[in-house]
Amino acid sequence: MNIKSNDGSIVGVRGLRLAYRTWEVANARAAIVVVHGLGEHSGRYAEFGERMASFGFSTFALDLRGHGLSEGRRGHVQSFDIYLQELDRFRREVEGMADFRIPMFLLGHSMGGLIATRYLAEYNTRFEGGIIISPWLATAMEVPRWKATLSSAFSKILPALPFASGLKPVDLTRDSDIVEAYASDPLVHDIITPRLFVEASAAMGQALQRSDRMQEPILFLLAGDDRIVNTDRSLRFAKQITSVRDVTIRVYAGHFHELLNEIDRVAIMREIRDWIAARI
């Protein structure tokens, strides 16, 4: 199958340039919009995009502000709502690139899962469903109270002060080649600012409070041995959604955080394919 890989950019909030990558296929059956996690970028979804193209789905992945090839301070956002606004701009960009007749699906991983969850609750769009992978609804290890208090204080006086996120590459996947590639990737960073931490924490609470606003079918893919986000919290969140009749939850025992980079990722991608295919 002929896969057309491309890249481009859109204008984000306050004129920031945001980069994106695409993996398109002729006569696509569906389009998938991807939102990546904290510290990573859209280029890490090349294998996923190519695999989806082989299934007849086109994939469009955005670099969040402060990530990858996009402009902005690394690991920083003034307001979490900016992520939602820029995702909506990207969604409109994808609608202009893809055949308007094909169904669109939103996929978010980790912090991207939190962004996608908040977006589906707040925006009325033409997405036919959401695929939420290892969402950052709570960290795996509870954040000490002093650290949360300090972050709140710094968010007001030094909001863009860079801190190390503390994410360990070995906790991402059991595939050592992927771990090594991540550690040496010049577009990857391990920065989070006090403002982003506070804004993300607030977004987690909003996701729980406003889950009843979600309407689209949702597929939750959760890692059973996630050392980065709290899988139990994500599981409880998925089970409490009552506004959506079509909620599918899959927990992969023994798997690490990045399911799309795990050692059996091809099988997981096939499950995504089957879920989408059943809804188009």
C-alpha positions as CSV (number, residue, x, y, z in Angstrom):
1,M,0.0,0.0,0.0
2,N,1.3,3.5,-0.9
3,I,1.7,5.6,2.2
4,K,2.2,9.3,1.8
5,S,4.2,10.8,4.7
6,N,4.1,14.5,5.1
7,D,4.7,17.3,7.6
8,G,3.4,20.8,8.0
9,S,2.3,23.4,10.6
10,I,-0.6,25.4,11.9
11,V,-0.9,28.6,13.8
12,G,-1.6,28.1,17.4
13,V,-2.9,30.4,20.2
14,R,-1.0,33.8,20.1
15,G,0.6,33.0,16.8
16,L,2.7,30.1,17.9
17,R,3.8,27.7,15.1
18,L,2.8,24.1,15.8
19,A,4.2,21.3,13.7
20,Y,2.5,18.1,12.7
21,R,3.2,14.9,10.8
22,T,0.8,12.8,8.7
23,W,0.7,9.3,7.3
24,E,-2.0,9.2,4.6
25,V,-3.4,6.5,2.4
26,A,-5.5,6.9,-0.7
27,N,-9.2,6.1,-0.3
28,A,-8.8,6.0,3.5
29,R,-11.6,4.4,5.5
30,A,-11.1,6.6,8.5
31,A,-8.8,9.4,9.9
32,I,-7.1,9.3,13.3
33,V,-6.0,12.4,15.1
34,V,-3.2,11.7,17.6
35,V,-2.3,13.7,20.7
36,H,1.1,12.7,22.3
37,G,2.2,12.7,25.9
38,L,4.4,15.0,28.0
39,G,8.0,15.3,26.8
40,E,7.6,13.4,23.5
41,H,6.5,14.3,20.0
42,S,4.5,13.2,16.9
43,G,7.6,11.6,15.2
44,R,7.4,8.8,17.8
45,Y,4.1,7.7,16.2
46,A,5.6,6.8,12.8
47,E,5.3,3.1,13.2
48,F,1.7,3.5,14.4
49,G,0.9,5.8,11.5
50,E,2.4,3.4,9.0
51,R,0.6,0.4,10.5
52,M,-2.8,2.2,10.5
53,A,-2.2,3.1,6.9
54,S,-1.7,-0.5,6.1
55,F,-5.2,-1.0,7.6
56,G,-6.6,1.7,5.4
57,F,-6.6,4.5,8.0
58,S,-4.9,7.9,7.7
59,T,-3.1,9.3,10.8
60,F,-2.5,12.9,11.7
61,A,-0.3,13.8,14.7
62,L,0.3,17.2,16.2
63,D,3.4,18.4,18.2
64,L,1.9,20.1,21.3
65,R,3.3,23.6,22.0
66,G,6.6,23.3,23.8
67,H,7.2,19.8,22.3
68,G,9.0,18.3,19.3
69,L,9.3,20.7,16.4
70,S,6.6,23.1,17.7
71,E,7.5,26.5,19.1
72,G,7.0,27.4,22.8
73,R,8.8,26.9,26.1
74,R,9.6,23.3,26.7
75,G,7.0,21.6,28.9
76,H,5.1,24.7,29.6
77,V,1.5,26.0,29.0
78,Q,-0.1,29.1,30.4
79,S,-3.5,27.4,30.6
80,F,-4.6,23.8,29.9
81,D,-7.5,25.1,27.8
82,I,-4.9,26.3,25.2
83,Y,-4.1,22.6,24.5
84,L,-7.9,22.1,23.8
85,Q,-8.1,25.2,21.6
86,E,-5.1,24.1,19.6
87,L,-6.3,20.6,19.2
88,D,-9.5,22.0,17.8
89,R,-7.5,24.1,15.3
90,F,-5.6,21.0,14.3
91,R,-8.9,19.0,14.0
92,R,-10.1,21.7,11.5
93,E,-6.8,21.4,9.6
94,V,-7.2,17.7,9.3
95,E,-10.8,18.1,8.0
96,G,-9.3,20.2,5.2
97,M,-6.7,17.5,4.4
98,A,-8.8,14.3,4.7
99,D,-11.9,13.4,2.7
100,F,-14.8,15.1,4.5
101,R,-16.9,12.0,4.1
102,I,-14.7,9.6,6.2
103,P,-15.2,9.2,9.9
104,M,-12.6,10.8,12.3
105,F,-11.3,9.3,15.6
106,L,-9.3,11.0,18.3
107,L,-6.4,9.2,20.0
108,G,-4.7,10.5,23.1
109,H,-1.8,9.0,25.0
110,S,-0.8,9.8,28.6
111,M,-1.0,13.7,28.9
112,G,-2.5,13.5,25.4
113,G,-5.1,11.1,26.9
114,L,-6.0,13.8,29.5
115,I,-6.2,16.4,26.7
116,A,-8.4,14.2,24.5
117,T,-10.7,13.4,27.5
118,R,-11.1,17.0,28.3
119,Y,-11.7,17.9,24.6
120,L,-14.4,15.3,24.1
121,A,-16.2,16.6,27.2
122,E,-16.0,20.3,26.2
123,Y,-16.3,20.4,22.3
124,N,-19.0,19.3,20.0
125,T,-17.1,17.8,17.0
126,R,-17.5,15.3,14.3
127,F,-15.2,12.7,16.0
128,E,-16.9,9.3,15.8
129,G,-15.0,8.1,18.9
130,G,-12.1,8.5,21.3
131,I,-9.2,6.1,21.9
132,I,-7.7,6.9,25.3
133,I,-4.4,5.2,26.1
134,S,-2.7,5.3,29.6
135,P,-4.3,8.7,30.4
136,W,-2.6,10.9,32.9
137,L,-5.5,11.2,35.4
138,A,-3.2,10.7,38.3
139,T,0.5,9.8,38.7
140,A,1.5,6.3,39.7
141,M,3.2,7.6,42.8
142,E,1.2,10.0,44.9
143,V,2.6,13.6,44.7
144,P,3.8,14.7,48.2
145,R,1.7,17.6,49.6
146,W,4.8,19.8,50.0
147,K,5.6,19.4,46.3
148,A,2.1,20.3,45.2
149,T,2.1,23.3,47.5
150,L,5.5,24.4,46.2
151,S,4.3,24.0,42.6
152,S,1.2,26.1,43.3
153,A,3.3,28.9,44.7
154,F,5.9,28.8,41.9
155,S,3.0,28.7,39.4
156,K,2.1,32.3,40.5
157,I,5.6,33.8,40.8
158,L,7.8,31.7,38.4
159,P,5.3,29.8,36.2
160,A,7.8,28.8,33.5
161,L,10.6,27.7,35.7
162,P,11.8,24.4,34.2
163,F,11.9,21.3,36.5
164,A,12.8,17.7,35.6
165,S,9.6,15.7,35.2
166,G,11.3,12.6,36.8
167,L,10.1,10.3,34.0
168,K,12.4,7.3,33.6
169,P,12.8,6.0,30.0
170,V,13.0,2.4,31.3
171,D,9.4,2.8,32.7
172,L,8.0,3.5,29.2
173,T,8.1,0.1,27.6
174,R,9.7,-3.4,28.0
175,D,11.2,-2.9,24.5
176,S,14.9,-2.0,25.2
177,D,15.4,-0.6,21.6
178,I,12.5,1.8,22.1
179,V,13.9,2.9,25.5
180,E,17.3,3.5,23.9
181,A,15.8,5.5,21.0
182,Y,13.8,7.6,23.5
183,A,16.9,8.4,25.6
184,S,18.9,9.5,22.6
185,D,16.1,11.4,20.8
186,P,17.0,15.1,20.6
187,L,13.3,16.1,20.3
188,V,12.4,14.4,23.6
189,H,12.6,16.5,26.8
190,D,12.1,15.8,30.5
191,I,10.8,19.3,31.5
192,I,7.7,20.3,33.2
193,T,7.0,23.8,34.6
194,P,5.0,24.7,37.8
195,R,2.2,26.2,35.7
196,L,1.8,23.1,33.5
197,F,1.8,20.9,36.7
198,V,-0.9,23.0,38.3
199,E,-3.0,23.3,35.2
200,A,-2.8,19.5,34.5
201,S,-3.8,18.7,38.1
202,A,-6.8,21.0,37.7
203,A,-7.6,19.3,34.4
204,M,-7.6,15.9,36.0
205,G,-10.2,17.1,38.5
206,Q,-12.3,18.6,35.7
207,A,-12.1,15.4,33.7
208,L,-13.6,13.5,36.6
209,Q,-16.3,16.1,37.3
210,R,-17.4,16.6,33.7
211,S,-17.2,13.0,32.3
212,D,-21.0,13.1,31.9
213,R,-20.6,15.5,29.0
214,M,-18.8,12.9,26.9
215,Q,-21.0,11.3,24.2
216,E,-18.8,9.5,21.7
217,P,-17.8,5.8,21.8
218,I,-14.6,5.4,23.8
219,L,-11.9,2.7,23.9
220,F,-9.7,2.8,27.0
221,L,-6.4,0.9,26.7
222,L,-4.6,0.7,30.1
223,A,-1.3,-0.7,31.1
224,G,-1.5,-3.2,33.9
225,D,2.1,-2.4,35.2
226,D,2.1,1.3,34.5
227,R,4.8,3.0,36.7
228,I,4.0,6.5,35.3
229,V,0.3,7.0,35.6
230,N,-2.2,5.4,38.0
231,T,-4.1,2.7,36.1
232,D,-6.6,2.1,39.0
233,R,-7.7,5.7,38.8
234,S,-8.1,5.5,35.0
235,L,-10.1,2.3,35.4
236,R,-12.4,3.9,37.9
237,F,-12.8,6.9,35.6
238,A,-13.7,4.7,32.6
239,K,-16.3,2.7,34.6
240,Q,-18.0,5.8,36.0
241,I,-18.8,7.2,32.5
242,T,-22.6,6.8,32.2
243,S,-23.3,9.3,29.4
244,V,-21.7,7.0,26.8
245,R,-23.3,3.6,26.0
246,D,-20.4,2.4,24.1
247,V,-17.3,2.2,26.4
248,T,-14.7,-0.5,25.9
249,I,-12.0,-1.1,28.6
250,R,-9.0,-3.2,28.0
251,V,-6.3,-3.7,30.6
252,Y,-3.0,-5.3,29.5
253,A,-1.5,-7.2,32.4
254,G,2.2,-6.7,32.9
255,H,2.5,-4.0,30.2
256,F,4.3,-0.7,30.7
257,H,3.0,2.8,30.0
258,E,3.5,3.2,26.3
259,L,1.3,0.5,24.9
260,L,1.9,1.6,21.3
261,N,5.6,0.9,21.9
262,E,5.3,-2.3,23.8
263,I,6.8,-5.6,22.6
264,D,3.4,-6.9,21.4
265,R,2.3,-3.5,19.9
266,V,1.3,-5.0,16.6
267,A,-1.4,-7.0,18.3
268,I,-2.5,-3.9,20.2
269,M,-2.7,-1.9,17.0
270,R,-4.8,-4.6,15.5
271,E,-7.3,-4.2,18.4
272,I,-7.5,-0.5,17.7
273,R,-8.1,-1.3,14.0
274,D,-10.9,-3.8,14.9
275,W,-12.5,-1.3,17.3
276,I,-12.5,1.5,14.7
277,A,-13.7,-0.8,11.9
278,A,-16.7,-2.0,14.0
279,R,-17.7,1.7,14.3
280,I,-17.5,2.8,10.7
